[in-house]
Amino acid sequence: MPDLPAARSLLSTATAACHGVVTLGYDERLIRRKRLTTARGESFLVDLPAVTNLDDYWGFRLDDGRCIQVRPADESLVAITGHLNRLAWHIGNRHTPCQIEPTRLLIRRDHVLEAMLTQLGARLTHVTEPFTPEGGAYGTGRTMGHSHGPETPAPEETFGWHDHGDGKLHHHDPKR
């Protein structure tokens, strides 16, 4: 099957005609340049001017005018219920992407965070569904971590340094 034309522009709202659909996970929806394949098996090149969070868009406009819809893929998540305000604060303090709904919070499965949330009284349920977490605090975009100190602490300073399975060391000691 021949490739479709490139996609260099995005659509904010649905169009009357849709040529195809791509289903992408949360990480895949942060994109600048990448070859994607529709559900029909047709490939096209995404070539955007900057890295873009597709959560803010309906889909792509191909160079020939046809439109491709973007849908979030099902992912392995944890649905969290309980004292949502308190639990959301603790999740946010760990710089973890979180989907906030009126009756629950959703995060990616993470045994360390799940243990912490259980200790805080949360009720957890493993679910598989699309993940569309809240954007960054300073406008549209993604929740991104920030440095809590040196990448590799000195041996005498290792107490309290840890990662959440992502290989990035950080610290939550309030005395630092």
Buried (B, 14 or more C-beta within 10 A) or exposed (E): EEEBEBBBEBBEEEBEEEBBEBBBEBEBBBBEEEEBBBEEEBEBBBBBEEEBBBBEBBBBBBBEEBBBBBBBBEBEBBBBEBEBEEBBEBBBEBBBBBBEEEEBBBBBBBEEBBEBBEEBEBEBEEBEBBBEBBBEEEEEBBBEEEEBBEEEBEEEBEEBBEEBEEEEBBBEEEEE
